[in-house]
Protein backbone atom coordinates (compact mmCIF):
# COMPACT_ATOMS: atom_id res chain seq x y z
CA UNK A 1 0.00 0.00 0.00
CA UNK A 2 1.36 3.34 -0.99
CA UNK A 3 0.78 6.09 1.48
CA UNK A 4 0.28 9.48 0.05
CA UNK A 5 2.80 11.79 1.51
CA UNK A 6 1.33 15.16 2.30
CA UNK A 7 3.30 18.25 1.59
CA UNK A 8 1.87 21.40 3.05
CA UNK A 9 4.64 23.69 1.90
CA UNK A 10 2.49 25.10 -0.90
CA UNK A 11 0.63 27.11 1.73
CA UNK A 12 3.76 29.23 2.05
CA UNK A 13 3.03 30.66 -1.38
CA UNK A 14 -0.18 32.19 -0.03
CA UNK A 15 1.54 33.88 2.89
CA UNK A 16 2.45 37.14 1.10
CA UNK A 17 -1.16 37.71 0.08
CA UNK A 18 -2.41 36.83 3.54
CA UNK A 19 0.02 39.28 5.09
CA UNK A 20 -0.95 42.00 2.66
CA UNK A 21 -4.65 41.54 3.31
CA UNK A 22 -4.09 41.24 7.04
CA UNK A 23 -2.10 44.45 7.29
CA UNK A 24 -4.14 46.64 5.01
CA UNK A 25 -7.66 45.43 5.72
CA UNK A 26 -8.24 42.90 8.40
CA UNK A 27 -6.09 44.26 11.24
CA UNK A 28 -7.21 47.90 10.78
CA UNK A 29 -10.82 46.80 10.72
CA UNK A 30 -10.35 44.67 13.85
CA UNK A 31 -8.69 47.62 15.56
CA UNK A 32 -11.82 49.62 14.90
CA UNK A 33 -13.93 46.78 16.29
CA UNK A 34 -11.63 46.70 19.30
CA UNK A 35 -12.05 50.41 19.96
CA UNK A 36 -15.80 50.22 19.47
CA UNK A 37 -16.21 47.80 22.35
CA UNK A 38 -13.89 49.41 24.90
CA UNK A 39 -13.03 52.68 26.55
CA UNK A 40 -9.49 53.93 26.67
CA UNK A 41 -7.83 56.88 28.33
CA UNK A 42 -4.51 56.36 26.60
CA UNK A 43 -1.47 54.48 27.91
CA UNK A 44 -2.90 51.38 26.29
CA UNK A 45 -5.31 50.89 29.20
CA UNK A 46 -8.73 49.57 28.11
CA UNK A 47 -12.03 49.05 29.91
CA UNK A 48 -14.69 46.73 28.48
CA UNK A 49 -17.85 48.56 27.48
CA UNK A 50 -19.75 46.00 25.44
CA UNK A 51 -22.31 47.56 23.06
CA UNK A 52 -22.57 50.80 25.02
CA UNK A 53 -21.05 52.91 22.24
CA UNK A 54 -23.28 51.40 19.59
CA UNK A 55 -26.35 52.18 21.69
CA UNK A 56 -25.08 55.69 22.32
CA UNK A 57 -24.45 56.37 18.65
CA UNK A 58 -27.76 54.94 17.52
CA UNK A 59 -29.59 57.04 20.10
CA UNK A 60 -27.60 60.22 19.51
CA UNK A 61 -29.48 63.03 17.86
CA UNK A 62 -26.27 64.29 16.39
CA UNK A 63 -25.84 61.03 14.49
CA UNK A 64 -29.46 61.07 13.34
CA UNK A 65 -29.04 64.60 12.08
CA UNK A 66 -25.90 63.93 10.09
CA UNK A 67 -27.32 60.66 8.74
CA UNK A 68 -30.41 62.56 7.60
CA UNK A 69 -28.24 65.25 5.98
CA UNK A 70 -26.21 62.54 4.32
CA UNK A 71 -29.29 60.76 2.94
CA UNK A 72 -30.70 64.06 1.70
CA UNK A 73 -27.45 64.97 0.00
CA UNK A 74 -27.04 61.58 -1.66
CA UNK A 75 -30.69 61.56 -2.69
CA UNK A 76 -30.41 65.01 -4.21
CA UNK A 77 -27.26 64.39 -6.19
CA UNK A 78 -28.57 61.04 -7.49
CA UNK A 79 -31.85 62.67 -8.48
CA UNK A 80 -29.93 65.27 -10.47
CA UNK A 81 -26.90 63.40 -11.79
CA UNK A 82 -28.60 60.26 -13.08
CA UNK A 83 -31.27 61.89 -15.30
CA UNK A 84 -28.86 64.65 -16.31
CA UNK A 85 -26.17 62.09 -17.15
CA UNK A 86 -28.58 60.08 -19.28
CA UNK A 87 -29.78 63.20 -21.06
CA UNK A 88 -26.25 64.39 -21.82
CA UNK A 89 -25.18 60.91 -22.97
CA UNK A 90 -28.14 60.69 -25.36
CA UNK A 91 -27.43 64.07 -26.87
CA UNK A 92 -23.74 63.42 -27.46
CA UNK A 93 -22.75 62.65 -31.08
CA UNK A 94 -22.19 58.96 -31.77
CA UNK A 95 -19.88 59.37 -34.73
CA UNK A 96 -17.79 62.04 -36.33
CA UNK A 97 -14.97 64.30 -35.22
CA UNK A 98 -16.93 65.73 -32.27
CA UNK A 99 -16.97 62.42 -30.43
CA UNK A 100 -13.47 62.73 -29.07
CA UNK A 101 -13.91 66.41 -28.25
CA UNK A 102 -17.00 65.62 -26.19
CA UNK A 103 -15.34 62.69 -24.47
CA UNK A 104 -12.33 64.75 -23.44
CA UNK A 105 -14.53 67.58 -22.18
CA UNK A 106 -16.59 65.08 -20.21
CA UNK A 107 -13.54 63.41 -18.71
CA UNK A 108 -11.92 66.67 -17.54
CA UNK A 109 -13.78 67.14 -14.23
CA UNK A 110 -12.99 63.54 -13.31
CA UNK A 111 -9.28 64.19 -13.57
CA UNK A 112 -9.20 67.01 -11.03
CA UNK A 113 -8.16 66.07 -7.46
CA UNK A 114 -10.98 66.33 -4.96
CA UNK A 115 -9.47 68.96 -2.73
CA UNK A 116 -8.75 71.08 -5.80
CA UNK A 117 -12.41 70.82 -6.78
CA UNK A 118 -13.33 72.01 -3.28
CA UNK A 119 -10.88 74.90 -3.45
CA UNK A 120 -12.00 75.87 -6.96
CA UNK A 121 -15.63 76.02 -5.96
CA UNK A 122 -14.80 77.82 -2.76
CA UNK A 123 -13.16 80.64 -4.71
CA UNK A 124 -15.72 80.48 -7.53
CA UNK A 125 -18.60 80.87 -5.08
CA UNK A 126 -17.17 83.54 -2.76
CA UNK A 127 -19.83 86.24 -2.60
CA UNK A 128 -17.43 89.20 -2.81
CA UNK A 129 -14.80 88.07 -5.34
CA UNK A 130 -15.96 84.73 -6.81
CA UNK A 131 -17.45 84.71 -10.30
CA UNK A 132 -20.53 82.74 -9.27
CA UNK A 133 -21.08 84.45 -5.92
CA UNK A 134 -20.48 87.95 -7.23
CA UNK A 135 -22.71 87.43 -10.29
CA UNK A 136 -25.57 86.02 -8.24
CA UNK A 137 -25.40 88.88 -5.80
CA UNK A 138 -25.23 91.52 -8.48
CA UNK A 139 -28.29 89.95 -10.11
CA UNK A 140 -30.10 90.61 -6.88
CA UNK A 141 -29.96 87.19 -5.25
CA UNK A 142 -28.93 87.14 -1.65
CA UNK A 143 -26.25 84.49 -1.84
CA UNK A 144 -23.57 83.71 0.72
CA UNK A 145 -22.57 80.09 1.11
CA UNK A 146 -20.45 80.72 4.19
CA UNK A 147 -23.41 82.07 6.15
CA UNK A 148 -26.65 80.78 4.66
CA UNK A 149 -27.52 77.08 4.90
CA UNK A 150 -29.53 77.12 1.64
CA UNK A 151 -26.68 78.73 -0.29
CA UNK A 152 -24.22 76.28 1.25
CA UNK A 153 -26.33 73.29 0.26
CA UNK A 154 -26.93 74.60 -3.20
CA UNK A 155 -23.22 75.16 -3.74
CA UNK A 156 -22.25 71.72 -2.38
CA UNK A 157 -24.80 69.93 -4.54
CA UNK A 158 -23.84 71.97 -7.60
CA UNK A 159 -20.17 71.17 -7.02
CA UNK A 160 -20.87 67.46 -6.81
CA UNK A 161 -23.01 67.58 -9.94
CA UNK A 162 -20.26 69.43 -11.77
CA UNK A 163 -17.63 66.96 -10.59
CA UNK A 164 -19.42 63.65 -11.04
CA UNK A 165 -22.16 63.88 -13.68
CA UNK A 166 -19.43 63.11 -16.21
CA UNK A 167 -19.00 59.66 -14.74
CA UNK A 168 -22.68 58.88 -15.28
CA UNK A 169 -22.48 60.39 -18.78
CA UNK A 170 -19.49 58.29 -19.80
CA UNK A 171 -21.01 55.07 -18.50
CA UNK A 172 -24.38 55.74 -20.15
CA UNK A 173 -22.68 56.81 -23.36
CA UNK A 174 -20.90 53.46 -23.51
CA UNK A 175 -24.27 51.76 -23.02
CA UNK A 176 -25.98 53.81 -25.74
CA UNK A 177 -23.15 53.26 -28.21
CA UNK A 178 -23.43 49.50 -27.84
CA UNK A 179 -26.98 49.46 -29.26
CA UNK A 180 -26.93 48.10 -32.83
CA UNK A 181 -28.48 50.28 -35.54
CA UNK A 182 -31.01 47.58 -36.33
CA UNK A 183 -32.87 48.42 -33.11
CA UNK A 184 -33.44 52.00 -34.18
CA UNK A 185 -34.41 50.86 -37.67
CA UNK A 186 -36.85 48.31 -36.28
CA UNK A 187 -38.33 51.01 -34.06
CA UNK A 188 -38.87 53.25 -37.07
CA UNK A 189 -40.53 50.39 -38.94
CA UNK A 190 -42.73 49.73 -35.90
CA UNK A 191 -43.68 53.38 -35.76
CA UNK A 192 -42.27 53.98 -32.28
CA UNK A 193 -42.19 57.52 -30.90
CA UNK A 194 -38.89 58.87 -29.64
CA UNK A 195 -40.14 58.39 -26.08
CA UNK A 196 -40.87 54.73 -26.86
CA UNK A 197 -37.38 54.36 -28.34
CA UNK A 198 -35.93 55.70 -25.11
CA UNK A 199 -38.22 53.68 -22.86
CA UNK A 200 -38.02 50.33 -24.66
CA UNK A 201 -34.63 50.36 -26.36
CA UNK A 202 -32.17 52.82 -24.86
CA UNK A 203 -33.11 52.57 -21.21
CA UNK A 204 -33.18 48.74 -21.08
CA UNK A 205 -29.85 48.59 -22.90
CA UNK A 206 -28.38 51.08 -20.41
CA UNK A 207 -29.66 49.19 -17.41
CA UNK A 208 -26.43 47.42 -16.51
CA UNK A 209 -24.24 50.49 -16.81
CA UNK A 210 -26.84 52.54 -14.97
CA UNK A 211 -26.78 50.04 -12.12
CA UNK A 212 -23.03 50.49 -11.89
CA UNK A 213 -23.34 54.27 -12.16
CA UNK A 214 -25.92 54.46 -9.40
CA UNK A 215 -23.92 52.16 -7.12
CA UNK A 216 -20.72 54.12 -7.64
CA UNK A 217 -22.39 57.46 -7.18
CA UNK A 218 -24.25 56.25 -4.12
CA UNK A 219 -21.12 54.92 -2.42
CA UNK A 220 -18.93 57.87 -3.30
CA UNK A 221 -21.47 60.50 -2.33
CA UNK A 222 -22.41 58.68 0.85
CA UNK A 223 -18.77 58.76 1.92
CA UNK A 224 -18.04 62.25 0.61
CA UNK A 225 -15.52 64.14 2.72
CA UNK A 226 -12.88 66.22 0.96
CA UNK A 227 -14.95 68.48 -1.25
CA UNK A 228 -17.46 69.75 1.34
CA UNK A 229 -14.70 69.89 3.93
CA UNK A 230 -12.69 72.27 1.75
CA UNK A 231 -15.75 74.17 0.52
CA UNK A 232 -17.78 74.73 3.69
CA UNK A 233 -15.97 72.85 6.42
CA UNK A 234 -19.38 71.42 7.36
CA UNK A 235 -20.88 74.83 8.00
CA UNK A 236 -22.48 77.21 8.42
CA UNK A 237 -23.04 75.68 11.86
CA UNK A 238 -23.53 72.00 11.20
CA UNK A 239 -25.74 72.36 8.17
CA UNK A 240 -23.39 70.63 5.73
CA UNK A 241 -21.78 68.27 8.21
CA UNK A 242 -22.21 64.94 6.47
CA UNK A 243 -21.46 61.59 8.06
CA UNK A 244 -17.75 61.38 7.35
CA UNK A 245 -17.12 64.99 8.33
CA UNK A 246 -18.93 64.33 11.59
CA UNK A 247 -16.98 61.12 12.08
CA UNK A 248 -13.66 62.89 11.69
CA UNK A 249 -14.79 65.57 14.13
CA UNK A 250 -15.61 62.94 16.76
CA UNK A 251 -12.53 60.81 16.16
CA UNK A 252 -9.85 63.44 15.65
CA UNK A 253 -11.47 66.60 17.00
CA UNK A 254 -12.87 65.25 20.22
CA UNK A 255 -10.73 62.13 20.31
CA UNK A 256 -13.73 60.01 21.34
CA UNK A 257 -12.32 56.85 19.83
CA UNK A 258 -14.99 54.49 21.17
CA UNK A 259 -18.07 56.26 19.77
CA UNK A 260 -16.16 57.10 16.58
CA UNK A 261 -15.29 53.43 16.08
CA UNK A 262 -18.86 52.35 16.72
CA UNK A 263 -20.09 55.01 14.32
CA UNK A 264 -17.65 53.87 11.61
CA UNK A 265 -18.95 50.34 11.86
CA UNK A 266 -22.59 51.42 11.68
CA UNK A 267 -21.71 53.70 8.76
CA UNK A 268 -19.97 50.83 6.99
CA UNK A 269 -22.92 48.51 7.54
CA UNK A 270 -25.38 51.08 6.19
CA UNK A 271 -23.40 51.45 2.94
CA UNK A 272 -23.06 47.70 2.62
CA UNK A 273 -26.75 47.09 3.30
CA UNK A 274 -28.04 49.69 0.85
CA UNK A 275 -25.70 48.49 -1.91
CA UNK A 276 -26.65 44.89 -1.33
CA UNK A 277 -30.39 45.59 -1.37
CA UNK A 278 -30.10 47.75 -4.49
CA UNK A 279 -27.95 45.26 -6.36
CA UNK A 280 -30.12 42.29 -5.42
CA UNK A 281 -33.29 44.05 -6.53
CA UNK A 282 -31.73 45.09 -9.85
CA UNK A 283 -30.36 41.65 -10.57
CA UNK A 284 -33.55 39.84 -9.57
CA UNK A 285 -35.34 42.04 -12.03
CA UNK A 286 -32.88 40.97 -14.68
CA UNK A 287 -33.51 37.28 -14.18
CA UNK A 288 -37.26 37.40 -14.59
CA UNK B 1 -51.08 46.58 -50.55
CA UNK B 2 -49.58 48.06 -53.63
CA UNK B 3 -47.24 47.73 -56.53
CA UNK B 4 -43.78 49.13 -55.90
CA UNK B 5 -41.79 50.75 -58.64
CA UNK B 6 -38.20 51.99 -58.76
CA UNK B 7 -37.39 54.58 -61.40
CA UNK B 8 -33.70 55.14 -62.06
CA UNK B 9 -32.82 54.86 -58.40
CA UNK B 10 -29.19 55.45 -57.51
CA UNK B 11 -27.67 55.69 -54.10
CA UNK B 12 -24.27 56.65 -52.75
CA UNK B 13 -23.36 56.72 -49.08
CA UNK B 14 -21.58 59.88 -47.93
CA UNK B 15 -17.93 59.46 -48.96
CA UNK B 16 -14.96 60.17 -46.69
CA UNK B 17 -14.00 63.84 -47.00
CA UNK B 18 -12.21 64.64 -50.24
CA UNK B 19 -13.25 61.50 -52.11
CA UNK B 20 -15.73 60.99 -54.90
CA UNK B 21 -18.92 59.18 -53.90
CA UNK B 22 -19.07 55.48 -54.66
CA UNK B 23 -22.47 54.28 -55.77
CA UNK B 24 -23.71 51.36 -53.70
CA UNK B 25 -26.69 51.21 -56.02
CA UNK B 26 -26.10 52.02 -59.69
CA UNK B 27 -29.31 52.88 -61.44
CA UNK B 28 -32.05 50.40 -60.65
CA UNK B 29 -35.40 50.46 -62.42
CA UNK B 30 -37.56 47.65 -61.23
CA UNK B 31 -41.20 46.84 -60.60
CA UNK B 32 -42.35 44.67 -57.73
CA UNK B 33 -45.82 43.41 -58.53
CA UNK B 34 -48.38 43.37 -55.75
CA UNK B 35 -48.49 40.07 -53.91
CA UNK B 36 -45.31 38.63 -55.40
CA UNK B 37 -42.71 36.60 -53.57
CA UNK B 38 -39.38 38.01 -54.62
CA UNK B 39 -35.88 37.05 -53.65
CA UNK B 40 -33.05 39.50 -53.94
CA UNK B 41 -29.97 37.42 -54.51
CA UNK B 42 -26.38 38.54 -54.66
CA UNK B 43 -23.07 38.41 -52.86
CA UNK B 44 -22.29 40.54 -49.82
CA UNK B 45 -21.83 44.19 -50.67
CA UNK B 46 -23.77 44.15 -53.94
CA UNK B 47 -26.34 46.67 -52.70
CA UNK B 48 -29.15 44.32 -51.60
CA UNK B 49 -29.61 45.82 -48.16
CA UNK B 50 -29.31 49.35 -49.55
CA UNK B 51 -32.13 48.59 -51.97
CA UNK B 52 -34.26 47.17 -49.17
CA UNK B 53 -33.67 50.16 -46.90
CA UNK B 54 -34.66 52.47 -49.75
CA UNK B 55 -37.99 50.68 -50.09
CA UNK B 56 -38.69 50.95 -46.38
CA UNK B 57 -37.52 54.55 -46.22
CA UNK B 58 -34.68 53.97 -43.80
CA UNK B 59 -32.56 55.49 -46.58
CA UNK B 60 -33.45 58.19 -49.04
CA UNK B 61 -31.86 57.52 -52.44
CA UNK B 62 -29.42 60.05 -53.87
CA UNK B 63 -31.25 60.03 -57.21
CA UNK B 64 -34.38 58.60 -58.78
CA UNK B 65 -37.84 57.99 -57.44
CA UNK B 66 -39.92 55.30 -55.81
CA UNK B 67 -43.60 54.86 -56.47
CA UNK B 68 -46.20 52.90 -54.57
CA UNK B 69 -49.18 52.35 -56.91
CA UNK B 70 -48.03 55.28 -59.04
CA UNK B 71 -47.81 57.63 -56.05
CA UNK B 72 -44.40 59.15 -55.59
CA UNK B 73 -43.19 58.44 -52.05
CA UNK B 74 -39.43 58.96 -52.39
CA UNK B 75 -39.27 61.56 -49.64
CA UNK B 76 -41.93 60.09 -47.35
CA UNK B 77 -40.81 58.83 -43.93
CA UNK B 78 -40.76 55.17 -42.97
CA UNK B 79 -43.87 55.42 -40.82
CA UNK B 80 -46.02 56.59 -43.77
CA UNK B 81 -44.99 53.79 -46.07
CA UNK B 82 -46.57 50.86 -44.25
CA UNK B 83 -43.65 48.60 -44.80
CA UNK B 84 -42.63 45.83 -42.44
CA UNK B 85 -39.00 44.81 -42.30
CA UNK B 86 -37.24 41.93 -40.61
CA UNK B 87 -33.54 42.29 -40.01
CA UNK B 88 -30.63 39.91 -40.14
CA UNK B 89 -30.27 39.79 -36.37
CA UNK B 90 -33.42 39.41 -34.33
CA UNK B 91 -34.59 42.65 -32.76
CA UNK B 92 -36.79 42.18 -29.72
CA UNK B 93 -37.73 44.66 -27.05
CA UNK B 94 -36.08 42.93 -24.11
CA UNK B 95 -38.19 44.29 -21.31
CA UNK B 96 -41.50 43.41 -22.93
CA UNK B 97 -43.31 40.11 -23.02
CA UNK B 98 -43.76 38.26 -26.30
CA UNK B 99 -47.31 39.56 -26.43
CA UNK B 100 -46.28 43.18 -25.93
CA UNK B 101 -43.59 42.82 -28.55
CA UNK B 102 -46.11 41.66 -31.11
CA UNK B 103 -48.58 44.33 -30.03
CA UNK B 104 -46.00 47.13 -30.16
CA UNK B 105 -46.43 48.17 -33.83
CA UNK B 106 -50.22 48.14 -33.42
CA UNK B 107 -50.28 50.10 -30.18
CA UNK B 108 -47.89 52.67 -31.66
CA UNK B 109 -50.48 53.26 -34.35
CA UNK B 110 -53.25 53.67 -31.82
CA UNK B 111 -55.24 50.53 -32.57
CA UNK B 112 -57.94 49.79 -29.93
CA UNK B 113 -56.81 47.22 -27.39
CA UNK B 114 -59.53 44.69 -28.21
CA UNK B 115 -58.42 44.53 -31.85
CA UNK B 116 -54.76 44.37 -30.79
CA UNK B 117 -55.60 41.40 -28.62
CA UNK B 118 -57.34 39.52 -31.41
CA UNK B 119 -54.69 40.25 -33.99
CA UNK B 120 -51.74 39.31 -31.79
CA UNK B 121 -53.36 36.02 -30.83
CA UNK B 122 -53.99 35.24 -34.49
CA UNK B 123 -50.39 35.93 -35.51
CA UNK B 124 -48.97 34.08 -32.52
CA UNK B 125 -51.04 31.11 -33.62
CA UNK B 126 -49.51 31.24 -37.12
CA UNK B 127 -45.99 31.38 -35.73
CA UNK B 128 -46.49 28.76 -32.98
CA UNK B 129 -45.82 31.33 -30.27
CA UNK B 130 -49.19 31.02 -28.51
CA UNK B 131 -47.91 29.19 -25.47
CA UNK B 132 -45.15 31.72 -24.87
CA UNK B 133 -47.10 34.96 -25.14
CA UNK B 134 -46.66 35.78 -21.46
CA UNK B 135 -42.93 35.02 -21.38
CA UNK B 136 -40.32 37.71 -21.46
CA UNK B 137 -39.01 38.11 -25.00
CA UNK B 138 -35.39 38.24 -23.85
CA UNK B 139 -35.61 34.67 -22.57
CA UNK B 140 -36.31 33.12 -25.96
CA UNK B 141 -33.80 31.34 -28.20
CA UNK B 142 -32.53 32.94 -31.41
CA UNK B 143 -35.20 31.39 -33.60
CA UNK B 144 -37.91 32.34 -31.11
CA UNK B 145 -36.67 35.92 -31.19
CA UNK B 146 -36.57 35.95 -34.96
CA UNK B 147 -40.15 34.66 -34.99
CA UNK B 148 -41.09 37.66 -32.85
CA UNK B 149 -39.38 39.98 -35.34
CA UNK B 150 -41.31 38.25 -38.11
CA UNK B 151 -44.50 38.50 -36.10
CA UNK B 152 -44.09 42.24 -35.61
CA UNK B 153 -44.00 42.51 -39.40
CA UNK B 154 -46.96 40.24 -39.99
CA UNK B 155 -49.19 41.64 -37.29
CA UNK B 156 -49.97 44.83 -39.22
CA UNK B 157 -52.74 44.28 -41.71
CA UNK B 158 -52.16 47.41 -43.75
CA UNK B 159 -48.61 46.69 -44.92
CA UNK B 160 -47.63 47.26 -48.54
CA UNK B 161 -44.79 44.76 -48.39
CA UNK B 162 -42.77 42.74 -45.95
CA UNK B 163 -39.02 42.93 -46.41
CA UNK B 164 -36.67 40.28 -45.11
CA UNK B 165 -32.98 41.07 -44.82
CA UNK B 166 -31.22 37.70 -44.58
CA UNK B 167 -33.56 36.76 -41.74
CA UNK B 168 -32.33 33.22 -41.25
CA UNK B 169 -28.62 33.94 -40.78
CA UNK B 170 -28.63 33.22 -37.06
CA UNK B 171 -31.00 30.25 -37.18
CA UNK B 172 -29.89 26.63 -36.84
CA UNK B 173 -29.94 24.74 -40.14
CA UNK B 174 -32.79 22.37 -39.24
CA UNK B 175 -34.96 25.28 -38.09
CA UNK B 176 -34.11 27.25 -41.23
CA UNK B 177 -36.09 24.78 -43.25
CA UNK B 178 -39.08 25.06 -40.95
CA UNK B 179 -39.08 28.83 -40.87
CA UNK B 180 -38.62 29.10 -44.60
CA UNK B 181 -41.58 26.83 -45.30
CA UNK B 182 -43.48 28.85 -42.71
CA UNK B 183 -42.74 32.02 -44.65
CA UNK B 184 -43.79 30.45 -47.91
CA UNK B 185 -46.98 29.25 -46.24
CA UNK B 186 -47.66 32.71 -44.79
CA UNK B 187 -47.16 34.25 -48.20
CA UNK B 188 -49.81 31.96 -49.63
CA UNK B 189 -52.13 32.71 -46.70
CA UNK B 190 -51.95 36.49 -46.62
CA UNK B 191 -50.78 37.24 -50.15
CA UNK B 192 -48.76 40.32 -49.29
CA UNK B 193 -45.70 41.25 -51.34
CA UNK B 194 -42.58 39.76 -49.79
CA UNK B 195 -39.03 40.66 -50.70
CA UNK B 196 -36.42 38.36 -49.32
CA UNK B 197 -32.76 39.32 -49.37
CA UNK B 198 -30.22 36.53 -49.28
CA UNK B 199 -26.85 35.49 -50.60
CA UNK B 200 -27.85 31.83 -50.49
CA UNK B 201 -29.15 30.59 -53.83
CA UNK B 202 -31.00 27.64 -52.31
CA UNK B 203 -32.91 29.98 -50.02
CA UNK B 204 -33.70 32.35 -52.89
CA UNK B 205 -34.79 29.65 -55.30
CA UNK B 206 -37.01 27.85 -52.80
CA UNK B 207 -38.70 30.96 -51.44
CA UNK B 208 -39.33 33.08 -54.48
CA UNK B 209 -41.48 33.05 -57.57
CA UNK B 210 -39.16 35.61 -59.04
CA UNK B 211 -35.50 36.01 -58.25
CA UNK B 212 -33.78 39.34 -58.73
CA UNK B 213 -30.05 38.80 -59.09
CA UNK B 214 -27.89 41.73 -58.09
CA UNK B 215 -24.24 42.27 -58.85
CA UNK B 216 -22.05 45.21 -58.08
CA UNK B 217 -24.85 47.68 -57.35
CA UNK B 218 -27.12 46.77 -60.21
CA UNK B 219 -29.81 44.28 -61.14
CA UNK B 220 -28.41 41.84 -63.70
CA UNK B 221 -31.37 39.55 -64.21
CA UNK B 222 -34.90 39.02 -63.01
CA UNK B 223 -36.50 35.69 -63.60
CA UNK B 224 -37.92 32.45 -62.35
CA UNK B 225 -35.44 29.95 -60.95
CA UNK B 226 -35.66 27.96 -64.20
CA UNK B 227 -34.89 31.00 -66.34
CA UNK B 228 -31.91 31.91 -64.23
CA UNK B 229 -30.56 28.42 -64.56
CA UNK B 230 -31.15 27.84 -68.24
CA UNK B 231 -30.77 31.32 -69.68
CA UNK B 232 -28.41 33.40 -67.59
CA UNK B 233 -28.26 36.87 -69.10
CA UNK B 234 -25.02 37.77 -67.42
CA UNK B 235 -21.93 35.70 -66.69
CA UNK B 236 -22.36 36.57 -63.02
CA UNK B 237 -25.78 34.91 -62.93
CA UNK B 238 -24.17 31.93 -64.60
CA UNK B 239 -21.55 31.28 -62.03
CA UNK B 240 -23.42 32.55 -58.98
CA UNK B 241 -26.38 30.26 -59.54
CA UNK B 242 -25.74 26.56 -59.86
CA UNK B 243 -23.24 24.40 -58.13
CA UNK B 244 -20.64 24.35 -59.52
CA UNK B 245 -21.33 27.55 -61.48
CA UNK B 246 -21.24 28.05 -65.23
CA UNK B 247 -17.94 27.67 -67.08
CA UNK B 248 -16.98 30.99 -68.61
CA UNK B 249 -14.28 30.63 -71.28
CA UNK B 250 -12.65 33.15 -73.60
CA UNK B 251 -13.53 32.86 -77.27
CA UNK B 252 -13.50 34.63 -80.60
CA UNK B 253 -16.18 34.62 -83.26
CA UNK B 254 -16.24 33.10 -86.70
CA UNK B 255 -19.39 33.89 -88.68
CA UNK B 256 -21.36 34.32 -85.51
CA UNK B 257 -20.22 31.02 -84.02
CA UNK B 258 -17.77 30.86 -81.17
CA UNK B 259 -14.24 29.55 -81.47
CA UNK B 260 -12.69 28.34 -78.24
CA UNK B 261 -8.94 27.76 -78.44
CA UNK B 262 -9.08 26.98 -82.16
CA UNK B 263 -12.04 24.63 -81.80
CA UNK B 264 -15.04 25.83 -83.75
CA UNK B 265 -18.15 25.31 -81.66
CA UNK B 266 -21.79 25.68 -82.44
CA UNK B 267 -24.22 27.64 -80.35
CA UNK B 268 -28.00 27.75 -80.51
CA UNK B 269 -27.72 31.50 -80.10
CA UNK B 270 -25.31 32.74 -82.77
CA UNK B 271 -24.08 36.30 -82.50
CA UNK B 272 -23.72 39.13 -84.94
CA UNK B 273 -20.29 38.94 -86.45
CA UNK B 274 -19.36 42.53 -85.78
CA UNK B 275 -19.22 42.38 -81.99
CA UNK B 276 -16.43 44.14 -80.20
CA UNK B 277 -15.52 43.77 -76.56
CA UNK B 278 -14.58 40.92 -74.25
CA UNK B 279 -16.02 37.77 -75.82
CA UNK B 280 -16.72 34.66 -73.79
CA UNK B 281 -18.74 31.51 -73.94
CA UNK B 282 -20.77 30.22 -71.03
CA UNK B 283 -21.66 26.60 -70.59
CA UNK B 284 -23.04 24.96 -67.47
CA UNK B 285 -21.19 21.88 -66.17
CA UNK B 286 -24.42 19.92 -66.67
CA UNK B 287 -24.09 20.43 -70.43
CA UNK B 288 -20.48 19.36 -70.91
CA UNK B 289 -20.09 15.72 -71.93
CA UNK B 290 -17.34 13.30 -72.75
CA UNK B 291 -17.37 12.37 -76.43
CA UNK B 292 -15.37 10.37 -78.92
CA UNK B 293 -14.63 13.49 -80.91
CA UNK B 294 -14.31 16.97 -79.51
CA UNK B 295 -11.97 19.13 -77.54
CA UNK B 296 -9.02 17.18 -76.16
CA UNK B 297 -8.59 17.74 -72.42
CA UNK B 298 -6.53 16.54 -69.49
CA UNK B 299 -8.40 15.36 -66.41
CA UNK B 300 -7.34 17.24 -63.28
CA UNK B 301 -9.69 16.18 -60.55
CA UNK B 302 -12.72 13.99 -59.96
CA UNK B 303 -14.96 14.73 -56.97
CA UNK B 304 -17.59 12.17 -56.15
CA UNK B 305 -20.55 13.94 -54.54
CA UNK B 306 -22.62 10.80 -54.09
CA UNK B 307 -25.38 11.47 -56.61
CA UNK B 308 -23.06 12.71 -59.32
CA UNK B 309 -19.41 13.42 -59.97
CA UNK B 310 -17.82 16.78 -60.61
CA UNK B 311 -14.91 16.44 -62.99
CA UNK B 312 -12.42 19.23 -63.51
CA UNK B 313 -10.64 19.06 -66.85
CA UNK B 314 -8.15 21.34 -68.51
CA UNK B 315 -7.75 22.42 -72.10
CA UNK B 316 -4.52 24.33 -72.58
CA UNK B 317 -4.75 26.88 -69.75
CA UNK B 318 -8.53 26.86 -69.24
CA UNK B 319 -10.21 24.87 -66.51
CA UNK B 320 -13.61 23.40 -67.30
CA UNK B 321 -15.94 21.77 -64.80
CA UNK B 322 -18.35 19.09 -65.84
CA UNK B 323 -21.03 17.06 -64.09
CA UNK B 324 -20.95 13.38 -64.88
CA UNK B 325 -23.48 10.77 -63.80
CA UNK B 326 -22.48 8.63 -60.86
CA UNK B 327 -22.30 5.38 -62.87
CA UNK B 328 -20.50 6.78 -65.91
CA UNK B 329 -16.89 5.79 -66.41
CA UNK B 330 -14.36 8.54 -66.80
CA UNK B 331 -12.31 7.88 -69.97
CA UNK B 332 -8.74 7.23 -69.01
CA UNK B 333 -7.03 7.65 -72.37
CA UNK B 334 -7.16 10.70 -74.56
CA UNK B 335 -10.39 12.16 -73.15
CA UNK B 336 -12.36 14.60 -75.27
CA UNK B 337 -15.37 16.71 -74.47
CA UNK B 338 -18.26 18.36 -76.24
CA UNK B 339 -20.53 21.27 -75.34
CA UNK B 340 -24.27 21.00 -75.79
CA UNK B 341 -25.03 23.61 -78.52
CA UNK B 342 -28.54 24.39 -77.15
CA UNK B 343 -27.06 25.47 -73.86
CA UNK B 344 -23.94 27.18 -75.10
CA UNK B 345 -24.21 30.94 -75.00
CA UNK B 346 -22.01 33.76 -76.11
CA UNK B 347 -21.31 36.70 -73.82
CA UNK B 348 -19.96 40.04 -74.86
CA UNK B 349 -18.62 42.18 -71.99
CA UNK B 350 -20.38 39.80 -69.60
CA UNK B 351 -23.83 40.24 -71.18
CA UNK B 352 -25.49 37.47 -73.18
CA UNK B 353 -25.82 38.07 -76.92
CA UNK B 354 -27.68 36.25 -79.66
CA UNK B 355 -31.32 35.32 -80.19
CA UNK B 356 -33.16 35.89 -76.87
CA UNK B 357 -30.09 37.13 -75.11
CA UNK B 358 -30.08 40.87 -74.56
Interface residues (C-beta under 8 A of the other chain):
Chain A: X180 X182 X183 X185 X186 X188 X189 X190 X191 X192 X193 X196 X200 X201 X204 X205 X288
Chain B: X53 X56 X57 X58 X78 X79 X83 X84 X85 X87 X88 X89 X91 X93 X94 X95 X96 X104 X105 X108 X109 X136 X149 X152 X153
